[in-house]
């Protein structure tokens, strides 16, 4: 399981910046993130995690490993596909909503079947 440091390190790599640069950009303090790696600081403050999460547009839950979903609620709620699904759902009966959920789940299971085999 990835820890906070590993997740932040991966996000930095994806963005092409160093941990030191991230600390400077977010103003979390020099070597703060490094201290999370070596264990000299067990629990980073919510304020520091929030700054980093906002910078990368991910959730704090993602940073701490509580979820693998990076997207923030704003990102999800402003997604046109999600909005289309929601509009359609509002017009469905409960039975049709359940059918729709199964349809979408089966579609994802089929599309990502190879990923699930590994």
N, C-alpha and C positions, 0 to 999 in steps of 0.2 A: 504494500500500500504506500502510495506516495504521501510524503509529508508536505507541510506548507512550503518549506524551502525548495523541494523538488518541483512542486507545481510552479512556483514563481520563477525558478531557474528555466523551466521549459517555456514559460510564457515569454521570458526575456529572449531566449534563443529564437523563438518564432518571430519576435519583433526586431531582432538584430541589435539588441542593446545588452550592456553588461549589468550585473547586479548593482555595481557602484553607480552607474548612470541612472538606473531606476531609483536608487536611494536619493540621488540628487534631484531628479525630476519631481518625485513625489514628496520630497522634503521629510522623509521619515527618519533621517539621521544616519550619519556615516557608520557603516558596519552593522547597522541594526539587523538587516536580513541575515548577514553572516552569523550573527549571534544566535539566530533561530536555528541555523544549521548545526552549530557545534553544541547547542544545548545550554549555553550560558544564560539564555533567556528562554524559559519554557513556553510562556504564553504571550505572544505579541498583543499589543493593545488593539481594541476594536477600531480605534481611530486610524492606526497605521494600516491595518488590514483593509479598512474602507478606502483609504487613499490609493492603495495598490489595486484593489478591485475596480475602482472607478477608472484608473488609468488603463487597465486592460479590458474594461467593459465585461467583467465577469462578476459572479457573485462571491460574497465572502464564503458561503457554503462550499463553492468550488475550491477556493483557496485552501480551506482547512480539510478538504477531502470528504466532506459530508455528502457530496454528490459529484457525479461526473458531468453534469450539465453545466456548461459555462454561461449560457445565455441569461441575461437579466430579464426580469419581468417586462420592462419597457421594450426590450428587443423582441420578446415573444409576442407581446400584445400589439406591437406595430407591424408584425409580419403579415403580409397580405394573404398568404395561404391560411394562416391561423384564423384571420378575420373571416375569410370565406367559409371555412369549416364551421365557425361559430354561427354565422348567419344561417347556414343550412340547418344546423342543429336546432336552432330556435323554431324552425318550421316543422320539425319532425315530431312524431309521436314517441313516447318512451320506447316502444317496441322497435321503431325505426332507428332510434338513437343507438340502441344496443346492437342492431344489425350493422349499423355504420361503424361502430367501434370494432366489431369483429372483422369487418371488411378491411379496415385500415390496419389492424393488427396482423391479419393474414397477409396483406400486401407487404408490410414491412418484414414479416418473417420470411416470406418468399424472396424478396429482394436481397436481404442480408443473410440468407441461408449459408452462404460460403463463409461469412465472417463468424457465424455461430459454430461452425465445425472446428475452427482452430482453437 
